């Protein structure tokens, strides 16, 4: 018979269900490994970024904002004390008016 005769041609074997599951599991395992690598790189990259000092411009901006916040906090304290003092004065004046 010639090499191209129909009796010599073999059919492509079909994959069993277990083979399909094994291939799928292997693919999923590879994807899981890739995701773990990405996560690990993210964790190590994040810790390296935290160790690096911020640029001087950001540090000076933060320092200026902290000073401004502190000034405003002190001003608010003084204003609240002044309001409390005025409230006390008003109470005393009302008490005096009520006595008369």
SVG drawing of the C-alpha trace seen along z (x, -y; Angstrom):
<svg xmlns="http://www.w3.org/2000/svg" viewBox="-34 -97 50 99">
<polyline fill="none" stroke="black" stroke-width="0.4" points="0.0,0.0 1.1,-3.5 2.0,-5.8 -1.1,-7.8 -3.5,-4.9 -6.4,-5.4 -5.6,-2.3 -2.2,-3.7 -3.5,-7.2 -3.9,-7.3 -6.6,-9.3 -5.5,-12.0 -6.1,-10.6 -8.7,-12.5 -7.8,-13.8 -9.5,-12.2 -11.3,-14.3 -8.4,-13.7 -6.0,-15.1 -8.1,-18.2 -8.3,-18.7 -4.6,-18.2 -3.9,-20.8 -6.3,-23.3 -4.8,-22.7 -1.3,-23.2 -2.3,-26.5 -4.0,-27.7 -0.9,-26.8 1.3,-28.9 -1.1,-31.8 -1.1,-31.5 2.7,-31.5 2.8,-34.6 0.4,-36.4 2.4,-35.4 5.5,-36.9 3.7,-40.1 2.4,-40.4 5.8,-39.7 7.4,-42.3 4.7,-44.7 5.5,-44.1 9.2,-44.4 8.9,-47.4 6.5,-49.1 9.0,-48.6 11.8,-50.1 9.7,-53.1 8.9,-53.6 12.6,-53.6 13.4,-56.3 13.2,-59.8 10.7,-62.1 12.0,-64.9 13.0,-68.1 10.2,-70.1 7.6,-67.8 9.4,-68.0 9.4,-71.8 5.8,-71.9 4.8,-69.6 6.8,-71.6 5.1,-74.9 1.7,-73.3 2.4,-72.0 3.5,-75.4 0.4,-77.0 -1.8,-74.4 -0.1,-75.1 -0.6,-78.9 -4.3,-78.4 -4.7,-76.0 -3.2,-78.6 -5.5,-81.3 -8.5,-79.1 -7.6,-78.5 -7.3,-82.3 -10.6,-82.9 -12.4,-80.2 -11.0,-81.7 -12.1,-85.1 -15.6,-83.8 -15.7,-82.0 -14.6,-85.2 -17.4,-87.2 -20.0,-84.5 -18.9,-84.7 -19.1,-88.5 -22.6,-88.4 -23.8,-85.9 -22.5,-88.1 -24.2,-91.2 -27.5,-89.3 -27.2,-88.1 -26.6,-91.7 -29.7,-92.9 -31.8,-90.1 -30.8,-91.1 -31.8,-94.7"/>
</svg>
